[in-house]
């Protein structure tokens, strides 16, 4: 029986997998047409699986020879100089051929002893490929491990130059080369000497654009669920379950498999039965629980901790509610995309790439803030819940009381910038364990609500505003009503920060509209 796999490569005969046929078809086409290209996506995004599928496909063809390898594990010594690295290239090729073609592997290892420079390596490759009389495909995995080294960048430049010479019939080289890694090697810059600044020419500017995303759509998730249901002889609402999985994961391959694994091996471990949408909800709660983590989540946190500019950008998005245009030319945004943290929404703005990451990032960032949680917690109360529902009005009024007792005119600038942070810090212990909060895109126009709370599967919408007068408030109420319509809700809430000296800490129910809107002024 198959299982859900979240480590290493996924094998169709052993693992439940989303439909990779379109992605595979594009990668296979590029190989067949003799393109050089790179597969660059975040960790655990399916790169190694694609490498395996391509290798398996072209090994079946008599007119192809596949070398699938990596420079990982060869140590640091080969990267010290061209003289050491050039023979190590052939030894690495031999490593990739050892199990399937041991005689060829032995030949390459023996030839490595006579290679002392890239010039000799280049000539050997041309002579060898001429004698092979096959289309040789080179797949190099884990390029990130080597790409920060000058000698490896120079090796890529050799591959580029041979490719260009081959096109003009002045050389023989690999039919197709595929580089796999997190970072795009096309962005690497060639240095002419160790102390030189990086030049504008990339050693991999010949690469064809992949033009596909390795994230999965709902339609690509469905076959995985169907495979599971058929193997267990279950009748399940596969389409509805796939849509809910996509809602939380936004197609992230690791998170999809992890959700499936949690449902199958944790939630339903003792009682195998058809899945329901509630099982997906429970898997989501399992994944966002602060007591749970995995290497993927640890990487997200580590990448934020190690990149201060990225941390601040993400903080402004998830905590401060700011918008940034998704411009891949911005090095900070590009870094967020490389790490799988940022993605582009329908309006071209930056979003956290999925709701699981978003909640965990919010929770992690709130836990780091110096917002005097002990003072906030004094205003928390078990009366905030009744019949397993949140009393949002009471919560906002308690927050109002906190603000009133800690308010001073000198705090206005702080509050204007950190008002959302304070409210989120106040809400966090109240909903912890039974609910979660995030920003939600409104499907119709991809606009964002300020805060959405779900608690025991009920949704609450809170719009945050700064008081600029009745007209501005009226526009905000109209916008909130549109939000509520989008989700079939009849009740919404507004928290309004008023920085006027004569302000009143009051609560109003807005009259004369179709929805029930409660506005709390602080």
Buried (B, 14 or more C-beta within 10 A) or exposed (E): EBEBBBEEBBBBEEBBBBBBEEBBEEBBEBBBEBBBBBBBBBBBBBBBBBBBBBBEBBBEEEEBBBBBBBBEEBEEEBBEEBBBBBBBBBBBBBBBBBEBBEEBBEBBBEBBEEBBBBEBBBEBBBEBBEEEEBBBBBBBBBBBBBBEBBBBBBBBBBBBBBBEBBEEEEBBBBBBBBBBBBBBBBBBEBBEEEEEEEEEEBBBEBBEEBEEEBBBBBEBBBBBBBBBBEEBEBEBBBBEBBBBBBBBBBBBBBBBBBBBBBBBEEBBEEEEEBBBBEBBBBBBBBBBEEEEEEEBBEBBEEBBEEBEEBBEBBBBBBBEBEBBEBEEEBEBBBBBBBBBBBBBBEBEBBBBBBBBBBBBBBBBBBEEBEBEBEEBEEBBEEEBBEEEEBBBBBBBBBBBBBBEEEBEEEEBEEBEEBBBBBBBBBBBEBBEEBBBBBBBBBEEEEBBBBBBBBBEEEBBBBBBBEBEEEEEBEEBBEBBBBBBBBBEBEEBBBBBBBBEEEBEBEEEEBEEEEBEBBBBBB
